[in-house]
């Protein structure tokens, strides 16, 4: 890569979670306080939350319908029409376990090569939807990402090998509303995605382009700077040996 090169550098990662905005700001802020040990993440998270920064970006995602997805049209608090994926009933969550029926089902959507995501944005063969605006965070999770802070994870019903990632877009919103969203994440059985400012899309691929002030990406805990990013799920690429979560 030379200064006069017209081709932008291309870096590839394999990850279970990638987050921009709040997630990236927390990991960046925490680097200043490594001497604090693991508690630095709580401190950095509080500092970033108080700043309440949002970032302008455009996200395009492959819009795929399936029997398990209920695509609904609704309007957010700004009056913008968005397409969001809502689970029909929270009580009907199908948790991923050994010999999971969801993961064993045959895919009903065509694969899109990660290198050709951008040219396919205007293709008639694939249907892409877009979300544009100011976002507090952009998150993409292949798995539920359960941890002690979020006992159900970011997405409780995410599956290891169903060929989808969960794209979670948190639009700019009042401070108190965002705090309530974060509080729901810490509760077992909570509903962190049931807010008007939250978009949840189940998709096999998406692209991201930022504009204006930029944050960084948190890729499985590593800092990654990129104003353009493409992501795709490769179903069943890695074999895992486990009994599944204790639920």
Buried (B, 14 or more C-beta within 10 A) or exposed (E): EEEEEEEEEEEEEEBBBBBBBBBBBBBBBBEEBEEEEEEBBEBBBEBBBEEBBBBBBBBBBBBBEBEBBEBEEEEBEEEEEBBBBBBEEBEEBEBBBEEBEBBEBEBEBEEBEBEEBEEBEEEEEBEBBBBEBBBBBBBBBBBBBBEEEBBBBBBBBBBBBBBBBBBBBBBBBEEEBBEEBBEBBEEEEBBBBEBBBBBBBBBBBBBBBBEEEBBBBBBEEEEBEBBEBBBBBEEBEEEEEEEEBEE
